[in-house]
Amino acid sequence: MDWNENSRRSFLKQLGAAGTLALAAANTEALASLAAGGQAQGVAGSPTNAAATSGVIPKAAVLKSGWRPLLDEKLTSWELWMGVPRQTVAGLPEGTPTSASGRDGTPLGLNNDPKHVFSIRMEAGEPVLYITGEILGGLTTLETFSNYHFRAQVRWDPQPGSHPVTGILYDCTGPHGVFWKAWKRCFKFQVTEKDMGDLYALGGTCAEVSVVHPARLWVFDPAGEPKKIAEAKLPGAAGGNRAVHLPGDFEKPPGEWNTLELYILGRTAVHVLNGQVVLVVQNASTIDGPELTETPLTGGQLQIQSEGGVAMYRRVEIEPITELRAAIKKAAGL
């Protein structure tokens, strides 16, 4: 999922010279539409409408002590954004725009999921989010979060010839569809076989990760050199938007549930997989405008991603924190 130079220029062109002002204008127009009685509903064929891309104006969550579940049978804590179907997707309504890559063109938009890429299935009395991965897209929380501990369980069944790819996107800001017409500006906790826990900076974010550089990959090492991970060519950047997790196999085999945890405290994020700290993000920022101005980032919405292949999530929940546990800090090298 590396963002090349052409993608970077396209992103900056979309933002325009005003950078953050373009994002603010989109949210302002969406808010005005809602105040006037309009609905922030995505309409295929009109993805440039600010209200259609901003969705519900997110409010800052007020988290009480203890775990708060985020999944229910009706997905009441989320809104849905779907990207552009690939030309190979069958069974779409007549006239639905498609593209060869699924990364450009006209997105399906808000709450428009004709293929039911996202659905809830009740298993043993609890909701399980089922994602087909057929079209790029994501569930997005209706609230923003900061200073929290998030956890979820994810599973995919053995699928010969298939390589499921999904992820937990965090510190999500701005309009929908900034990256590949599917996701907001964000960081990604990668969820795919053999690469679970990797970091991707998407759509105009950057952060520092302590890394070493074997075999042309930037690999997390608590004792490594801090490098900026970003798609943009920033001073001190590692030269890519990906950082690989701590060496080792911490995943469970296909068919078993993996437990993902994400700690966010200020501008620091800690990725945890099955109890093991696998990557640490520090000094999170957004990148805005042609001058690539960095602005501190301390929170945002969460997204659960559809990128490819079938995946299932359950026990998605969040709790507030004011500090990192001692064991997490030690393992993270903080």
C-alpha positions in Angstrom: 0.0 0.0 0.0 2.9 2.4 -0.6 1.8 5.9 -1.7 3.9 6.9 -4.7 4.8 10.4 -5.8 1.9 10.6 -8.3 -0.5 9.7 -5.5 1.0 12.3 -3.3 0.6 15.0 -5.9 -2.9 14.0 -6.6 -3.7 14.2 -2.9 -2.2 17.7 -2.6 -4.1 18.8 -5.7 -7.3 17.6 -4.0 -6.5 19.6 -0.9 -5.6 22.7 -2.9 -3.1 25.3 -1.8 -5.1 26.0 1.3 -4.4 22.6 2.7 -6.3 22.4 6.0 -8.7 25.1 4.9 -10.0 22.8 2.2 -10.7 20.1 4.8 -12.3 22.7 7.1 -14.5 24.0 4.3 -15.8 20.5 3.5 -16.8 20.0 7.1 -18.3 23.5 7.4 -20.5 22.9 4.3 -21.6 19.5 5.6 -22.6 21.1 8.9 -24.6 23.8 7.2 -26.4 21.2 5.1 -27.3 19.2 8.2 -28.4 22.3 10.0 -30.7 23.1 7.1 -32.4 19.7 7.4 -30.2 17.9 4.8 -29.0 14.4 5.2 -25.3 13.4 4.8 -26.2 10.5 2.6 -23.8 9.3 -0.1 -25.2 9.4 -3.6 -23.4 7.4 -6.3 -22.4 9.9 -9.0 -22.0 12.9 -6.7 -19.0 12.2 -4.6 -17.6 15.7 -4.7 -20.5 17.1 -2.6 -18.9 18.1 0.7 -21.8 16.8 2.8 -21.6 13.5 0.9 -17.9 13.0 1.7 -17.9 14.4 5.3 -20.8 12.3 6.6 -22.0 12.9 10.1 -20.0 15.6 11.8 -18.2 13.5 14.5 -18.4 14.5 18.1 -15.7 13.9 20.7 -16.6 10.8 22.7 -17.1 11.1 26.4 -15.8 7.7 27.6 -16.7 6.5 31.1 -14.4 4.2 33.1 -14.6 0.6 31.9 -15.1 -1.0 28.5 -17.6 0.3 26.1 -18.7 -2.1 23.2 -18.7 -0.6 19.7 -20.4 -3.4 17.8 -24.1 -4.1 17.9 -26.6 -5.8 15.6 -27.5 -2.5 13.9 -24.1 -0.9 13.9 -25.4 2.1 15.7 -22.0 3.5 16.5 -20.9 3.6 12.9 -21.4 5.1 9.4 -20.4 3.3 6.2 -18.4 4.6 3.3 -17.9 2.5 0.2 -15.3 3.2 -2.5 -15.2 2.4 -6.2 -16.1 -1.1 -7.3 -13.6 -2.8 -9.6 -14.8 -3.7 -13.0 -14.7 -7.4 -12.1 -17.3 -7.0 -9.3 -20.5 -8.8 -10.5 -24.1 -8.1 -9.4 -23.9 -4.3 -9.1 -27.0 -2.2 -9.8 -27.1 -1.1 -13.5 -25.2 2.0 -14.1 -22.9 1.8 -11.1 -19.6 3.4 -11.9 -16.6 1.1 -11.7 -12.8 1.3 -12.4 -10.1 -1.1 -13.3 -8.2 -0.6 -10.0 -11.0 0.2 -7.6 -8.8 3.1 -6.5 -10.1 5.9 -8.7 -13.4 7.1 -10.2 -16.7 7.6 -8.5 -17.2 6.0 -5.1 -20.4 4.5 -4.0 -20.3 6.9 -1.0 -22.1 7.0 2.3 -24.4 4.2 3.5 -24.5 2.7 -0.1 -23.4 -0.9 0.1 -25.3 -2.8 -2.6 -23.1 -5.9 -2.3 -23.4 -6.0 1.5 -19.6 -6.0 1.9 -20.2 -5.2 5.6 -22.8 -7.1 7.6 -23.5 -8.3 11.1 -24.0 -12.0 11.9 -25.0 -13.2 15.3 -22.8 -16.0 16.5 -23.4 -17.6 20.0 -25.4 -14.6 20.9 -22.8 -11.9 20.1 -22.5 -9.7 17.0 -19.7 -10.6 14.5 -18.8 -8.1 11.8 -18.4 -10.0 8.5 -16.5 -8.3 5.7 -16.3 -9.8 2.2 -13.5 -7.5 1.0 -15.1 -7.3 -2.5 -15.1 -3.5 -2.6 -12.7 -1.0 -0.8 -14.5 0.8 2.0 -14.8 1.2 5.8 -17.0 1.5 8.8 -16.3 4.8 10.6 -17.2 5.7 14.2 -19.6 8.5 14.6 -17.4 9.9 17.4 -13.7 10.9 17.7 -11.5 9.4 20.3 -8.3 10.3 22.1 -6.5 8.8 25.1 -8.0 5.3 24.8 -7.3 1.6 24.8 -9.0 -0.2 21.8 -9.3 -3.9 21.3 -10.9 -6.3 19.0 -10.7 -9.9 17.8 -10.2 -10.7 14.1 -10.3 -14.0 12.2 -10.2 -15.3 8.7 -10.8 -18.9 7.7 -8.3 -20.8 5.4 -8.9 -19.6 1.9 -6.7 -21.2 -0.8 -5.5 -18.7 -3.3 -6.8 -15.8 -1.2 -4.9 -13.3 1.0 -7.3 -11.4 3.2 -6.3 -7.8 3.9 -8.1 -5.5 6.3 -7.1 -3.1 9.1 -7.9 -0.8 12.0 -7.5 2.8 10.9 -7.0 5.3 13.7 -6.5 9.0 14.1 -8.9 9.4 11.1 -9.7 13.0 10.1 -11.1 15.0 7.3 -13.5 13.8 4.5 -14.2 10.3 3.4 -12.4 8.9 0.4 -9.1 10.9 0.6 -7.0 7.8 0.1 -7.9 5.5 -2.8 -11.5 7.0 -2.7 -12.1 4.7 0.2 -10.6 5.9 3.5 -10.0 9.0 5.5 -6.6 10.5 6.3 -5.3 8.1 9.0 -2.8 5.6 10.3 -3.4 1.9 9.7 -2.8 -1.0 12.0 -2.3 -3.6 9.3 -4.4 -6.8 9.6 -3.3 -9.4 7.1 -1.5 -12.7 7.3 2.2 -12.4 8.2 2.1 -8.6 8.3 -0.3 -8.1 11.2 0.7 -5.0 13.2 2.6 -3.1 10.5 2.0 0.6 10.3 0.9 2.6 7.2 0.6 6.4 7.1 -2.3 7.1 4.7 -3.7 10.2 3.0 -1.5 12.9 4.7 -0.2 11.6 8.0 3.3 11.1 9.4 4.8 9.8 12.6 8.1 8.7 14.1 8.9 5.0 14.6 12.2 3.6 16.0 13.5 1.3 13.2 16.3 -0.6 11.7 16.7 -1.1 8.0 17.5 -4.6 6.9 16.6 -5.9 3.5 15.1 -2.6 2.3 12.4 -2.6 4.9 12.0 -0.2 7.9 11.5 -2.6 10.8 10.4 -1.6 14.3 13.0 -1.9 17.0 12.7 -0.2 20.3 16.4 0.5 20.3 16.4 1.6 16.6 16.8 5.1 15.1 13.7 7.3 15.1 12.5 7.9 11.5 9.5 9.7 10.1 7.1 7.3 8.4 5.2 9.3 5.7 4.2 9.2 2.1 5.5 12.7 1.6 9.2 13.6 1.2 9.8 15.2 4.6 13.1 16.0 6.1 14.2 13.0 8.2 11.6 10.7 6.6 12.4 7.1 6.1 11.4 7.1 2.5 8.2 5.2 2.7 4.8 5.2 4.4 5.2 1.7 6.0 7.0 0.5 9.1 7.1 -3.3 9.6 6.3 -4.8 13.0 8.8 -6.3 15.5 10.4 -9.4 14.0 8.7 -12.6 15.0 5.5 -14.5 14.4 2.9 -13.4 16.9 -0.2 -14.4 14.8 -2.5 -17.3 15.3 -3.2 -19.6 12.3 -6.2 -19.0 10.0 -9.4 -20.1 11.6 -8.4 -18.8 15.1 -9.2 -15.4 16.7 -6.4 -12.9 17.0 -6.6 -10.2 19.6 -5.6 -6.7 18.4 -5.0 -3.9 20.9 -4.3 -0.3 20.2 -3.2 2.2 22.9 -3.5 5.9 22.0 -2.1 8.5 24.5 -1.5 12.0 23.2 0.5 11.6 20.0 1.7 8.1 20.9 0.2 4.8 19.6 1.2 1.3 20.6 0.2 -1.7 18.4 -0.3 -4.9 20.4 -1.0 -8.3 18.8 -2.0 -11.3 21.0 -0.4 -9.6 24.0 2.9 -8.7 22.3 3.9 -5.1 21.6 4.8 -5.1 17.9 5.1 -1.4 17.0 5.2 2.0 18.6 4.2 5.3 16.9 5.3 8.6 18.3 4.8 12.3 17.4 1.8 11.7 15.2 1.0 14.5 12.8 -1.0 15.5 9.8 0.6 16.9 6.7 -1.2 19.8 5.0 -0.8 21.9 1.9 2.0 22.2 -0.7 4.4 23.3 2.1 3.8 19.9 3.8 3.1 21.6 7.1 3.0 19.2 10.1 0.3 19.6 12.7 0.2 17.5 15.9 -2.4 14.8 15.9 -3.8 13.5 19.1 -6.9 11.5 18.1 -9.7 11.1 15.6 -12.2 8.6 14.4 -11.7 4.8 14.0 -12.4 2.9 10.8 -12.6 -0.9 10.2 -11.4 -1.5 6.7 -12.4 -3.6 3.7 -9.5 -4.0 1.3 -9.5 -7.6 0.1 -10.7 -11.1 1.1 -13.1 -12.2 3.8 -12.4 -11.2 7.4 -14.5 -11.2 10.6 -14.3 -9.0 13.7 -15.9 -9.4 17.1 -15.6 -8.0 20.7 -14.8 -4.5 19.4 -14.5 -2.3 22.4 -12.9 0.8 23.9 -12.0 2.2 27.3 -10.4 5.5 28.4 -6.9 5.8 29.7 -4.8 8.5 31.3 -1.5 6.6 31.1 0.1 3.5 29.7 0.4 0.4 31.9 4.0 -0.2 33.2 4.3 -3.5 31.3 3.2 -1.8 28.0 5.6 1.1 28.5 8.5 -1.3 29.2 7.8 -3.5 26.2 7.4 -0.4 24.0 10.7 1.1 25.1 8.9 4.2 26.4 
